[in-house]
Amino acid sequence: MSVLYPLIQALVLFAVAPLLSGITRVARAPLA
């Protein structure tokens, strides 16, 4: 199970990164 943890963490990281960038863009758009 200890081998699956880093894989799951990496998948979550790659999945959340675009979402965070998209959220920041949407949040900064009205302010700009």
C-alpha positions in Angstrom: 0.0 0.0 0.0 2.9 2.3 0.6 3.7 2.1 -3.1 0.3 3.3 -4.1 0.3 6.4 -1.9 2.9 8.4 -4.0 1.1 7.4 -7.2 -2.2 8.6 -5.9 -0.6 11.8 -4.5 0.9 12.5 -7.9 -2.4 11.9 -9.7 -4.2 14.2 -7.3 -1.5 16.8 -7.7 -1.7 16.7 -11.6 -5.5 16.8 -11.3 -5.6 19.8 -8.9 -2.9 21.9 -10.5 -5.0 22.9 -13.6 -8.1 23.5 -11.4 -6.1 25.8 -9.2 -4.7 27.7 -12.2 -8.2 28.0 -13.7 -9.7 29.3 -10.4 -6.9 31.9 -10.0 -7.5 33.1 -13.5 -11.3 33.4 -12.9 -10.7 35.1 -9.6 -8.2 37.6 -11.1 -10.2 38.4 -14.2 -12.8 40.6 -12.5 -10.1 42.3 -10.4 -8.0 43.2 -13.5 
